[in-house]
Amino acid sequence: MPVRHFNQIELAARWNISPRTLERWRWAGEGPQFIKLGGRVVYRLEDVEAFEAEQIRQATPNVPRAMA
């Protein structure tokens, strides 16, 4: 079974987000696990799917709004 990898552009397109968001998440230690080979960053399909599964929510928690 071949392992599927996404580069930053492909993953950003999958999630309809900016590639810069993925860069920021990597810097902050957030987002899915990734592999860095030299200067190339790739995301394994299994890590992407695991991260997606972790994001499933039943409801949004009650968070007090900041007063404007």
Phi, psi and omega per residue, in radians:
M1 nan 2.027 -3.130
P2 -1.234 2.516 3.091
V3 -1.496 2.301 3.140
R4 -1.702 2.300 3.098
H5 -2.073 2.581 3.034
F6 -2.005 2.427 2.942
N7 -1.514 3.102 -3.070
Q8 -1.047 -0.724 -3.115
I9 -1.145 -0.762 -3.128
E10 -1.131 -0.739 3.141
L11 -1.197 -0.694 3.096
A12 -1.061 -0.690 3.110
A13 -1.172 -0.686 3.128
R14 -1.030 -0.716 -3.090
W15 -1.692 -0.012 -3.124
N16 0.969 0.834 3.080
I17 -2.219 2.968 3.109
S18 -1.311 2.445 3.020
P19 -1.003 -0.520 3.107
R20 -1.123 -0.528 3.084
T21 -1.092 -0.749 3.100
L22 -1.109 -0.680 3.085
E23 -1.080 -0.773 -3.138
R24 -1.124 -0.730 3.115
W25 -1.075 -0.728 3.120
R26 -1.086 -0.771 -3.130
W27 -1.085 -0.664 -3.092
A28 -1.515 -0.077 -3.113
G29 1.338 0.452 3.129
E30 -1.928 3.141 3.080
G31 1.353 -3.017 -3.093
P32 -1.287 2.779 3.045
Q33 -1.102 2.680 -3.134
F34 -2.499 2.894 3.095
I35 -2.060 2.329 3.081
K36 -2.008 2.027 3.136
L37 -1.987 1.772 -3.026
G38 1.157 -2.137 3.093
G39 -1.714 0.071 -3.069
R40 -1.705 2.311 3.106
V41 -1.925 2.281 3.077
V42 -2.333 2.710 3.116
Y43 -2.089 2.231 3.094
R44 -1.336 2.503 -3.141
L45 -0.963 -0.751 -3.107
E46 -1.103 -0.608 3.106
D47 -1.266 -0.653 3.094
V48 -1.112 -0.813 -3.132
E49 -1.154 -0.636 3.098
A50 -1.134 -0.733 3.113
F51 -1.113 -0.736 3.114
E52 -1.061 -0.748 -3.138
A53 -1.104 -0.619 3.119
E54 -1.181 -0.350 -3.074
Q55 -1.539 -0.103 -3.127
I56 -1.183 2.239 -3.120
R57 -2.246 2.589 3.050
Q58 -1.502 -0.619 -3.114
A59 -2.715 2.788 3.061
T60 -1.493 2.247 -3.138
P61 -1.146 2.685 3.092
N62 -1.274 1.945 3.107
V63 -2.060 2.175 -3.137
P64 -1.052 2.405 3.102
R65 -1.423 2.516 3.038
A66 -1.259 2.431 -3.134
M67 -1.377 2.312 -3.119
A68 -1.559 nan nan
